[in-house]
Amino acid sequence: MDLRQLLVTEIARRRHGNSRYSLRAYARDLGTDHATLSQVMRGRRVLTPRLVRQFGRRLHLGPTEIAEACERHHAGAILRLARLKSFRADSRWIATRTCLPLDAVNAALARLLHDRQLVMRTPADWFFPAFPHA
């Protein structure tokens, strides 16, 4: 389950136990602003690795779960970048554009390959099945 879905599920669980539990209270418990949390939950704001780690700790996720959530975030950043016509099949270029460390980019690329969201025909020719034009 991705972290955004976990946030939505968790507030529903807490509201089931206390019908007066608010988004503001949930944001306070997660150590963030209610507007930020609302935007993240609606998909209007990207979960940054810092927020992933912060929310993960506050939701008592293990280090492995937090690391996987960060990796999924990085993979999503690469997929968003792949939609651009100027996209280049180069880890260093991706790292520069996403402001991610090169190791994080390579780990995210490995995840995309494993999940078959990325096919590397050659080192310079990558294909993203979700984006046939890329």
Summary of the structure (lengths in Angstrom):
residues: 134
radius of gyration: 17.0
end to end distance: 27.1
largest distance: 55.7
contacts: 347
relative contact order: 0.10
helix: 62%
strand: 5%
